[in-house]
Amino acid sequence: GIRDVERSRGLGDVYKRQVDEFSSYARLPSLNLTSAKLNPIVEEVVNLYKESHPEIDFVLELDPNLPEFKFDRDQIKRAIINLVDNAIESLEGQVGTISIKTSYIAEKSSCRIEIADTGRGISARDRERVFEPYYSTKPQGTGLGLAIVQRIINDHYGTIWVEENKPKGSRFIIELPIESRLVKKVIKEGRA
């Protein structure tokens, strides 16, 4: 009956999302490195969500000393969007806070992005596996959102990990090299 049609349409949406996510994961384009500033990208991402999620308090703490550096603007934006999506889902429609902080770590010549939420949190066991493809703690999750994020960060020779956010929720931390090995490699090979 109609209910079966609705149910199969719902499943169709889930499968479509899985296929879309899989093709994004499988076909992440090669990096298009351009010199850019990171803070405006964070602001762009938050502006995408502010109106549609009035129940969420978005708190930005953006380091004005963060220098311009070479990265793939679209892919880093995609990674931040996936992490914000994840944070929103973990709030489960409740009032909550998502904080995004950027900082320049001069001694490491790197940039740090922290995305924290006051959502349901991730168990210690799941924290070890959240970046694995197809691993999901959500009933309709594809398990590819965070795998895509990790792949993008790895392609930039960066690192990403997740910690508990005190008193509740999760905190994802990304570190990206400002003097990218990628850029050095290109220069060394005489292609720049």
N, C-alpha and C positions, 0 to 999 in steps of 0.2 A: 504493500500500500504506500501511501504518501510518506509515512514515517520511514519506511525502508529506503525510499528515494532520498529523503533528507539525510538519513544515516549514510547512504553510499556517497551522497554529495559531500558530506562532511569528511568522509574517508578520502574522497577524491582530492579535497583541499589539502589534506595531510600528505597524500602521495605527491601532489604537485609541489608542495613545499619541500618535500624530501628530494625530489628530482632537481628543483631549482637550486637547493643548497648543495646537492652533490655536484651539479655541473659547475657551480661557483668554486667548490673545493677542488674539483679535478682540473678546472681550466683557469686557475688564477693566472692572470697574464704576467709576463715578465715585468720586472720593476721599471717604472718610468720615473727616474730620479730627477727631481728639480729642487732648486733652493727655495725653501718656504719657511714660514713661521708656523709653529704648531698651535699656539693659543687661539688664533682666529678659527681654526678648524674645530677645536673643542667647543667654542662658542656657537659655531654653525650647527653642530650636532645637537647641542642642548636646545637651541632655538627650534629645531625640528619637533621636539617633544613637549616643550613648555605648555603650549596651548592645549594640546590634547590630554595632558595629564596634570590638571590643576591641583590634584591631591598630593602631588610630589613636590617637595621642596628641593630644587636643584641648587647646590651650593658650589660656586666656582672659586678656586684659589689658584690663580694663574700667575706664574713667576714672570715678572716683566723682564728679568735678565736672561731669559731663555733666548739664545742666539738663533738666527736663521740657520738652517742646515739642510743637507740634501736628503730627501726621502720621497717615497711615492705618495703624493697627496691623497689620491683616490683610495689607495689601499689602506693607508693609516686611518683615513676617515671611516672606511668600511669596518676596520677593527674596532674603532671607538663606538660606532653605531651598534655593532654586535654586542659589545660589553654593556652599553647602556640598555639595549633591549633585554639583556639577561638580568640586569639590575631591576628593571621595571617588572619583569615577570616574577622575580623573587619577592617583590612587595605584594603580589597577589591582590592588586586593586585597593590595598589599604593606604592610609596616609603614611608617608615615610619620607626619607631623605636620601638623595643620591648626591654624593660629593665627588667632584673631579678636581684633582690638584695636579699642577705641572710644576716641576722644579728642575733647575739646572745644577748638575753635580760637576762642578769645575774640575775637581781632582781626578774624576774618572772620564772627563770629557764626554759626559752622557746626559741624556734628558730622561726624566722619570715622569711617568703618568700614573696616577693612582685613581681608580674608580671604585668608590666604596658605597655600599647601600645598607639600609637598616632592614633588609628583608629576612627571609627565612634561614639564610645561611647555608653553608655546604658542610656536610660532615667530614671529619678528618679522612675517612676512607675514600669518600667521593673526591676530595680535594686532590688526591694523587692521580685520579683518572679523568678529571673533567675535560682535559684537552685531547683525550683519545677520540679519534673519529668514531661516530655512532654510539658513543657513550652518553646517555642522557638520564637525568633524574626526573625529567618532566614527561607526563603521560603522552603528550603529542610532540615531544621534542625530536629533532632529527639527529641530535648528537653531533652536528657539524658546525654550529655557530662558533663554538670556542676552538674547534680544530682549525677553522679558517683563520681565526685571530692568531693562533699560535704559528700557523704557517706564514702569515704575513710578517709577524714579528721576527721569526727565524730568518726569513728572506732578507730582512734588514740587519741581520747579525745582532739582533736584540734578544732580550730574555723576557719571559712573562711568568709570573707565578701568582698563586692565590693564597691569601691568609684570612684568618678570622677577623672580622671587624668588631671591635669592642664598643658597646656592650652587645650588639647583635648585628648579624648580617655578614657580608663578605667584602673583601678588599682585593681587587685585582691590581697588580703592580707590573708595569712595563718599564723596561730600561732600554733606551735606544742609543747607540753610539752616535755622537755628533760628528766625530771624524770617522766616517764609515770605512770599514775594511774594503767594502765594495767599491767605494770611490777610489781608494788607494790602489786597488787591484786594477781598475780600469786605467788609471794614470800610469801605473807600472807597465802595463801591456801596451802603452802608447795609443790607446784608443780615445783618450779624452781630448 
